[in-house]
Amino acid sequence: MKYKIKEIMPSQILVEFEDESKAMVYINPEASPEDIDDAVSYYDPDFFPEPETLINKNISVDEERVSTRKENSPGPAHTVTETVPCDTDPEEVPDVELTPLVTELYGGLPLPTFHKDQIIISYVMADYYIKHHNDYTLKKVLDEKIEEYITTNNITMEKAVESLLYSNDDLIVHLAEKELENEQQ
């Protein structure tokens, strides 16, 4: 699908496709036009696979299986995992149910729907554009996202402050491990 570059920022571009959908695409500062086209294609709706093609036909719902490790297996998505010792007995950490739709930060606030790395780099870039170009556009968009997050989740100042004061490190580690387990399932 054809696309138009709407904005060029440090390490990323904002593009708009001919169907009027938009995407923030991370690119290498030295990327060639062909490399950029390739990066943009991952956000192009024309390249999205049909959902039915992503369903594994080798398994079925309610099937019980036993996990086994293949010899020389690199693991899912070639990730490297590391076991970190915890001072607290796992039996003493309360069970917390995490679901992808209702996941909370360790301080009790719901996770935002936007990606945390995206929001962090966007705030850094907003600061850059304000300081160097006196342009508040990105900051305004980010403020709208944050306002939507606060309003949708009914977050009060007290809840926000309380989440910053939260410091149960063992529970934080346990929640992170649970979240990773849920993502791998």
C-alpha positions, 0 to 999 in steps of 0.5 A: 500500500502506498504511504506518505511520510508525515513526520521525521523524528530521531530514529522514527517516522510517522507515516500515513497509509492511503487508507488513512491509517497511521503508524510510528515506525522505528528506523535506523538513522542510516537506513536506505529508502529500501530499508525504510520501505521494508520497516514500514511494510510491517505496519502496512495493513496489506501485509497483515496475515489472515487471522485464520492462518495464524492458528496452529492446527496441530493442537486443540482446545482442552488437549492436555500435553506434557512440556518437553525440551528439544535438544539444542532448542533456542527457546521461544522466539530465540529469547534468553531467560535468566533465573534470578534468585529471590530472598522471599519464599515464593509460597509467601508471595500472594498469588496474583491473577494477571490477564492481558486485558486487566493487567496492573502496574505493581503500584495498583495502576492499570497498565496503559494501552500504549507501549511503555517504550513508545511513550518514553521515547515520545516524551523525550522527543516532545521535549526535544521539539519544544526546546529546539523548534518551539513545537508542542504538537507531540506533547499535546498528543501525549497529554491527550493519551495520558488524559484518556488513560487517567479518565478511563481508569479513574485515576486520582492524584492519591492513587498515582502518589500511592503507586509511586510509594509502593515498594514491595520488591519481592511482589514486584519480581513475582508479578513480573515473572507471572506476566512473563509466564502469561505472555509465553502461554 
